[in-house]
Amino acid sequence: KVRPKITADTGTVAPHNQRYLALIKAIQSGQCGTSCRAIKAFKYGGRGMGTSTAKYYREALVAEGVIS
């Protein structure tokens, strides 16, 4: 399935990456797991994310070497 265009805070590069940066910090501090399900459950600003965004973030985290 094709992920929709980048929206308000679903990107992995500035200026639309605040949630992504918060996710990286949560993973590195052990507050969030690295599975798609754990990433999807991550809340930023009281809001979660959809499955496509969680998969997109997980792929970016692997590509950047944050997780394996």
N, C-alpha and C positions, 0 to 999 in steps of 0.2 A: 504494500500500500504506500502511496506517495504521501509524504508529509506535507501539510500545507505550508504556505509561506511563513517566514519569521514574523511573529506577532510581538506584542508589547514587551514581553520578557521571556522569550523562548529561545533566544540565540545563544551562541557560544562565544561570540566576539562582541566587543563594545560597539555601540552603546546599549545593546539589548541583552546583556549577559549577567545581570545581578543575581538572578536565581541560580544560574549555572555556577557562578563563583561561590555562592553560599552552599551549594551542594558539594562542591569540591572540599570546602572547609569542613562540612559535616562528615564527609567520608574520611578525611584525613584525621579527624578527631575521634572517630569511632562512633559517632552519633547516628550514622546512616550506613546501611549495608550497600553492597555493590550490585545486587541483582536488579533486574528491571522492576520487579515487584517492590523492592525496597526504595528504589529511586522514585517510582510512581507515588509511593506513600509519603515521600518527603514534602513537607509543607514549607512554603516561603510566603511570608506575609499572610498567613492563614489560609493559603490556597494550595491545592495540590496541582497535579498535572495529568494529562491524558497519557494513554499508552504510547502513542506515536512520539510524543515529546520525551518520555522516559527512555524509549529505545534510541532516539536520536542522541540524547545526553550520554547514554551508556556507550554508544559507538564512539562519541567524541572523547569520553574519558579513557577508553582503551587506546584510541589513536594518539592521545597526548601522553600516554604512559602513566596516568594517574592510577589506573587499575589494570589488571591483566585478565 
